[in-house]
Amino acid sequence: MDNLDQSRDPKTHGQRRFSRQLSRLQRVNPRFGAAVQAVTAPGRQFLRIPLAILLMLGGFVGFLPIVGFWMLPLGLILLAIDVPGLRPAVAALTLRIRVFLRRFQR
């Protein structure tokens, strides 16, 4: 497959989009970036997958103090690192959340 065909491949496009969104999140929030780099290091699936599941479960009970709905997208992002099929959907969700927050801040 040549380079032009790869740019049209939806799977490759979704993975590149996911990588861009993850990089932007790391640049916007340095604390988040340091934590993501620590968790996304190669060979850390044993840490990432349970942490992603716990964050998503915490997101479902976001109405409780301390835990919040912010945990659900973060858990999805971590899970998408190890589940390539989730990357396009999570990238689109991340982009929509960023656009919503930008509009909300104005």
C-alpha positions as CSV (number, residue, x, y, z in Angstrom):
1,M,0.0,0.0,0.0
2,D,1.6,3.3,-1.0
3,N,1.5,6.4,1.1
4,L,-1.5,7.9,-0.7
5,D,-3.6,4.8,-0.1
6,Q,-2.7,4.8,3.6
7,S,-3.9,8.4,4.1
8,R,-7.3,7.3,2.8
9,D,-7.5,4.2,4.9
10,P,-10.0,4.9,7.7
11,K,-8.3,2.7,10.2
12,T,-4.9,4.5,9.7
13,H,-6.7,7.8,9.8
14,G,-8.4,7.0,13.1
15,Q,-5.2,5.9,14.7
16,R,-3.4,9.0,13.6
17,R,-6.3,11.1,14.8
18,F,-6.1,9.3,18.2
19,S,-2.4,10.0,18.5
20,R,-2.9,13.7,17.7
21,Q,-5.6,14.1,20.3
22,L,-3.5,12.3,22.9
23,S,-0.5,14.5,22.2
24,R,-2.7,17.6,22.4
25,L,-4.1,16.5,25.8
26,Q,-0.5,16.0,27.0
27,R,0.6,19.4,25.9
28,V,-2.4,21.2,27.3
29,N,-2.1,19.6,30.8
30,P,1.5,18.8,31.7
31,R,0.4,16.8,34.8
32,F,-1.8,14.6,32.6
33,G,1.0,14.3,30.1
34,A,3.5,13.0,32.7
35,A,1.0,10.5,33.9
36,V,0.1,9.3,30.4
37,Q,3.7,8.9,29.5
38,A,4.3,6.8,32.6
39,V,1.2,4.6,32.0
40,T,1.6,4.3,28.2
41,A,5.2,3.0,28.3
42,P,5.6,-0.2,26.4
43,G,4.8,-3.3,28.4
44,R,2.5,-1.6,30.9
45,Q,-0.7,-3.2,29.7
46,F,-1.0,-4.9,33.1
47,L,-1.4,-1.5,34.6
48,R,-3.3,0.4,31.9
49,I,-6.2,-2.0,31.4
50,P,-7.3,-2.4,35.1
51,L,-6.7,1.4,35.6
52,A,-8.9,2.1,32.5
53,I,-11.7,-0.1,33.8
54,L,-11.6,1.4,37.3
55,L,-11.7,4.9,35.8
56,M,-14.7,4.0,33.6
57,L,-16.5,2.5,36.6
58,G,-15.8,5.6,38.6
59,G,-17.2,7.7,35.8
60,F,-20.5,5.9,36.0
61,V,-20.9,7.0,39.6
62,G,-19.8,10.5,38.8
63,F,-22.5,12.0,40.9
64,L,-20.7,11.0,44.1
65,P,-18.1,13.3,45.7
66,I,-14.4,12.9,44.6
67,V,-15.1,10.7,41.7
68,G,-16.6,12.4,38.7
69,F,-17.8,12.1,35.1
70,W,-14.3,13.1,34.0
71,M,-13.1,9.6,34.8
72,L,-15.1,8.0,32.0
73,P,-13.4,9.7,29.0
74,L,-10.0,9.2,30.7
75,G,-10.7,5.5,31.1
76,L,-11.8,5.2,27.5
77,I,-8.6,7.0,26.3
78,L,-6.4,4.5,28.3
79,L,-8.4,1.5,27.1
80,A,-8.1,2.7,23.4
81,I,-4.3,2.6,23.7
82,D,-4.6,-1.2,23.9
83,V,-7.7,-1.7,21.9
84,P,-7.1,-0.4,18.4
85,G,-10.8,-0.7,17.4
86,L,-11.7,2.0,19.9
87,R,-9.2,4.6,18.7
88,P,-11.3,6.3,16.0
89,A,-14.4,6.6,18.2
90,V,-12.3,7.8,21.2
91,A,-10.5,10.3,19.1
92,A,-13.8,11.7,17.8
93,L,-15.2,11.9,21.3
94,T,-12.1,13.6,22.6
95,L,-12.3,16.2,19.8
96,R,-15.9,16.9,20.5
97,I,-15.2,17.3,24.2
98,R,-12.4,19.7,23.5
99,V,-14.7,21.8,21.1
100,F,-17.5,21.8,23.7
101,L,-15.1,22.9,26.5
102,R,-13.7,25.7,24.3
103,R,-17.2,27.0,23.5
104,F,-18.2,26.7,27.2
105,Q,-15.2,28.7,28.3
106,R,-16.2,31.7,26.0
